[in-house]
Amino acid sequence: MPSALPDGEPVPDDGALPAAAREGLGRRPFGVYLHVPFCSVRCGYCDFNTYTATELGGGASQASYARTACAEVALAGRVLGDQAPPVDTVFVGGGTPTLLPVDDLGLLLEAVRARFGLADGAEVTTEANPDSVTADSLKALRDKGFTRVSFGMQSAVPHVLATLDRTHDPERVPQVVAWARAAGLDVSLDLIYGTPGESLDDWRTSLRAALACEPDHVSAYALVVETGTRLAAQVRRGEVTMPDDDDEADKYELADAVLTAAGLQWYEVSNWSTSPRTRCRHNVGYWAGGDWWGFGPGAHSHVGGVRWWNVKHPSAYAARLGAGHSPAQAREVLTPEQQHAERVLLGVRLREGLDTAVLTDAGRSAVPTLVADGLVEADAAASGRIVLTLRGRLLADAVVRALL
C-alpha cells in the first residue's frame, strides 16, 4: 500500500501561501508535476500513491480525473497570481499516466499552459509503461506538446521482471523506443538493480539491452524494500532474500562503467545522459532548490521554502476540490537550518557539485578528510567545490553527514 504522509501544520482552505514564499517567484526554476494515480496492477515493490480499479472505490474515476486535476491548476493560479512565471518543465508521473487517454493528458497540459504559460523550449515529460503505449498514442502525445517520454523498463530479464511483478514483455522495449523516436520524442529508460535473484550477469544483460535502444537518458535505482509492500512481506516470510548492499554497490559500479563506455555521463548519482541537453531538467529543478507545484492526490509541492502535500486518496482529493477547497492535507515552512541541510543533501549528488561557500565552518573542516578517504575529488575541492568520486557516490549519505 502507499506509504503514509508526514504530519504538518494546517493549510488554509484556499491554499494561500505566506507572502514571503511568493517573493522569489521567477528567480528560481518553476516546474509542474502532475500525478496520475492509476495502475492496471500493483507491482510488489511499489509504495507509490497509486490505485488499481479494485482499490479505487467510489467518488473518483479515471474518466473524470483530468477535469478534477484541472480544478487544482485553477486553484494554483489563484494562489500564485500574476507573480507566477511561465513553467520551465512539466513532468507527468504516477502510477501509469498513459492509462489515461491522450486527450486527457493533453487537457492537463493545456490547463497548465493556459494558466501559467510554458517557457520557450519547455521540457514536457510523461512516464509510461512499455505496454501502455502505441505508435499512434506516442505521436498524439507529441502533437499535444509532450517532448519526452520515460519508459519503466526496469529489467530485460524475464525472471527479474516477474519478481518485480512487471507485466511487460522485455522485447517490447526496443519497439516502443523506436515508436517514440519516430514521433520526435526524447527517450529515457528507468532501470532497477538489486532485485532478489538478479545476478551480476542479469544486470549486465539489462544494461546492454537498454543501450541497444540508444536512449538519450538512463536512470538506474537500487531496489528498496518498502514497509507495507508485497515484496516486504515476501522478504519477511523468507520467500525472497533482502537486497544486499555489497551486491548493489557492485551493480552500481557496473552500471557506471557500462553507461560511461557507451557515451552517457552521470550528472546525478542515479542518472546518466548523452549530453547536458538530454538531462531531465525537471528533476534538476528539484535538486537545485527550485519551485514546483505538484497536482494530484498525494503530490508534494514546494514554493519559496514552504512545502505541502495533498490528501492521498483520489476520492478525498476530488471531494475537496469539488467543495472549492485546497486538496492540501498539511504543510511545513522550512527553517533556515532545514533549507541548508537540503541544499547540501541535494547539491552533492550533482556532477557540478556543491560550492564550499554554502557549508558551515564545521562542514568545510570535514572536506580534507573526505578527500583523503577518496570520497571527494581533490582537484574540485581545491577549487572550492564538493564533487563526489565514484566511491563517494556509493557513500553519498556518509558524505552528507560529514558536511552537516
N, C-alpha and C positions, 0 to 999 in steps of 0.2 A: 504493500500500500504506500501511497505518497507519504513522505516524511512530514513531521509536524512543523508548523510555522513558529517562529520565535515570539516571545512576548514583546510588548512595546507600549507606547503611550497612545491614547485615543487619537483618531483623525477626525477633524470636523466633517460634518455631513456633506458639505460642499467641496471637500477635498482641498480647501485653501492651504497654501504654504506660507510660512513666515516670510516677511518681506526680504529679510537678509538672504534667504535661499534663492530668490529670483534675481538678486542684484547682478550676479555674474553671468546670467544667461547670454549666450552668444560669444562669450570669451573662451568657452570650453566646447569640445565636440558635443553635439546633441544627436543622440540616436533614439530609435524607437524599437522596442521589442514587442512582438505580437505573439502571444501564446495560444496555441490551438491544442486543447486538452483531450484529444481523441486518439485512440489507437484501435486497431482491429483485434489485437491480442495484447496482453500484458507480458512483456519479457521478464523472465525470472530474476534478473539482476537490477531491474529498474525501480527507483523510488521517486521518479518524477511525478509531477501532478498531472496524471493522465487517467482516462477512464475509457473502458470499453462500453459497448452499448448496454450490456447487462449491469454494469456498475453505475450507469449514469443516473437512473431514477427519474422521477418526474420533475417538471419545472425547467428543464433545459433540453436542448436537442442540437444535433449537428446542423439541422436545416435552418434554425433560427440564430445560430451562434454569431455569424458575421455581423448581422444587424445589431445584436446585443453589444458586441465589442465596439462597434461604431459609436454607440452611445457613450462609451468611456473616452473615445477620441474627442468627442464634442465636449465632454467634461474637462479634459485636459486643456483644450483650447480656452475654456473659460478661466481655468486656474492660472495658466501661464500668460494669457493675454497677448498683447502686441509685442511683449518682450521676447517671445519665443522665436528663436532663429529658424531658418529652414533646416530640415532634417538632413544630416550627413549620411546616415546609414539606417536601414530597416532590416531587421532580422526576424523572420517568422519561424518559430520553433515549436516544439511540442514534447510529447505526442508526435503525431504524424500529420503535419499541416496539409499534405497533399491528399488526405482523405476528404478534405473539403473540395467542392467543385472549384475549378479555376476562376469562375465568375465571382465566387465568394472571396477568394484570396485577392482578386482584383478590386472588389468592393472595399476591402480593408485598406489596401494600398491607396486607393483613390480617396478614402476618407482622410488619411494622413496627408496626402498631397493637397487636398482642398483646404484643410485647416491650417497646416503649417508650411506647406511648400516643400519641395525637395531641392537640395542644393545641386548645383551643376555637378555632374559626374557622380551622383549619389550611388552608393552600393546598396542593392536590394537583394537579399538572400532569402531562400526558403530551404528548410530541411526537407528531406524526402527519403522514404524507404525505396529500395530498388523496385519493389513490386507494387508501388503505389503511383507510378507514372507511366505515360506512354509517349511516343514521339510527338503526337498531336498535343498532349497536355503540356509538354515542355515548351513547345513552340508557342502555345497560347500564353503561358506564363511570361515568356519573353515579350510577347505583344502587349501584355498588361503592364510591363515596366520592370519586371524582375531582371537582374543582371547576373545572378549567381545561384547555384544550387549546391547543397551539401548533402551527399548521399551517405546514409548509415550502412556502410559496407561491413564493418566490424571484423570480419574474417573471410578468408577464401576457403576455409577448410570445413567440410560439412559437419564433422563431429563437434567442432568448436561452436559453430552456429547452433547446433542442436542443444548444446549445454546452455547457451545463452537464450534459448527459445526464439531465435530469429527464424523467420519463416521464408525468407527469400532464397532462391537458387543462386549460389555464387556465380554461376555462369551468366547470370543476367546483368551483373555489374558492368562488364565492358559494353554491353548493348545500351544500357541507359546512359552511360557516359558518352557514347557516340551520338545518341539522340540529343543529349544536352549540347554537345559541341555543334551539331548541325543546327540547333536552334539559336546559337550565338550566346550561350551561357558559359560563364566561367564555372569550373567544377572543383569541388573539394570532396575528399573521401575521408570518412571517420573510421578509425580502427581502434580495437580494444585488444590489449595484451594481458596475459596472466590468467586467462580462463582455466579453471581446473581441467587437467588432461591435455592442455596445449603444450606441445614440445617446442623446443627452440627451432626445429626444422619446420614445424607447423607455422610458427610465426614468420619465419623467413619466406615460406610459401605465400603467406598473406601479403607481406611487403612487396614481393616480386609481382604478385598479381595486381596489386594496386598500381605499381609503377608501370606495368604494361598498359594500363589505361591512359597513361600520360596526363594525370591530373595537374591542375595548377597549384593545388594545396592539399596537404595531408595533415590530419590531426591524429595523434596516437596517444591513447589514455590507458593507464593501468587500471585494471578491473578493481573496483572497490566493492566489498560485500556490505551492503547497507542493511541496517537493522530493519526487520519487518518485511523484507523481500522473500520471495520463494527460495532464492539462492541461499540466503542466510539460514533458512530452515533446513535446506539440504545439507549445508555445512554442519549445522548443529546436530543433525541426525547421523552424521558420518557418511552420508551418501556421496559427497564430493569433498575434496580437500580445500582448505583455505589457501588462497593465493600466497605464494612465498615471496618475501621481499627480495631475496637474492636472485631468484628466478626473474622477477620483474625488472630488476636492475640490469641483468644480462640482456633482457629483451629490449630495454630502452637503449642500451649501448648499440645493440644490433640495428635497431631502427635508425638511430642517428647515423651510423656508418653507411647503411644501405641507401638511405634517402639522400645523404650528402653526396655520395658517389654518383647518384643519379642526377645531381644538379639542383636539388632542393636545399635551401638553407634554413636552419632553425631561426626563428625570430621571437619565439616564446617557448618556454620549456617543453610544451606538448604540441607545438605547431611548427610546420615547415612549409615554405612556399617557393615557387620558381623564381620570384622576383619581389621587390617591395610592392609593386602594383597588385600582386595577387594575394597579398596578406589579407586576412579577414579584418577589415577596417572597423567593423562593428565591435569585435572583441578587443581590438586595440584601444577603442574608446573606453571600454571598461577598465582596462589595465592602466590607462593613462589618467584615470580620475575624471572622466568626462561626465556629462549629464545624460540620463536616458529616462524615458517613461516606458514602463512595462505594462502592456494592456493584456487583460485576460485573467482568468482565475489563478490565484497563487503567484502571479507575476510580481516581481520586485522592481522598484524604481529608485532613482537617485537624482536629486536636483540640489545643487548648492549645499551639500553637507547634510541634507535630510533624506533619509531612506525610509521607504514604506513598502508594504506588501499587501496584496489583495486577498480577500477571502478565497478559500481553496475550491469549494465545490461549485461547478457551473450553475447549479440551481440557485445557490445563495448569491452568486455573482449577478445572475440575471435579475433576481428579486431586488437587490439593492439598486441597480441601475434603473429598473422599472419604476421604483419609488422615487427616482430623482436624486438618490444619494450616491456618494462616492462608494466604490466597492472595496476601498482600503480597509483592512482589518486593524492595522496598527502601524506605528512608525517610530523612528528614533532620530534624534538630532545628534549627529556625531560630534563628540568633543574634539578639541584640537589634538589631544593625545591619540584618539581613535583614528583621526584622519592621517596623522603622521604614521601610525602603525600600518595602515592600509597602503599608504604611498610606498613605504619600504617593502611590504609584503608583495605588492604587485610589480613595482618597478624593477626589483632584482630579477624577476622572471623574464624580462625582456632582453633581447640581444644587445640593444643600445645601452642597457644597464641603468644604474641609478647614480645621479650626481651625489658625490660625498658631502656636498654642502647641505643636503637635505638631512643628514644624520646629526644626532646629538654628539657632543664631545665623547661620550662613552661609546657610541656606535663607531665613530671614526677610530677610536683607540683599538677596536677589535679587528680592524682591517689588516694590519700586518700579520696577525696570527692566521687569518683566513687565507692570505696569500701563501704563507709558509706551509699551510695544510693542503695547498693545491686546490682550494675551493673557489678562489677568485683570481682572475687574470692579473699578473703582476704589472704588465705594461699599462693596462687600463687603470689600475689602482694608482699608479704613479702619475697619471694624468687627471686624476680626480673622479674616476667612475668605477662603480662596482659592476663587474661583468663576470658572470659565472663561467667557470670551466666546465667540461663535461662532467667531471666528478662533482663539481658544485651543483650542477643541475640535478644530479641524483640526490643530493643532500640539501636542496634549496631551503627546506624548513629549518634546518640547523643553522644555515647562514643567516636567515631572517632573525632567528632567536638571538644570535650573537650581535647582530646590528641593532637590535632593540634593547 
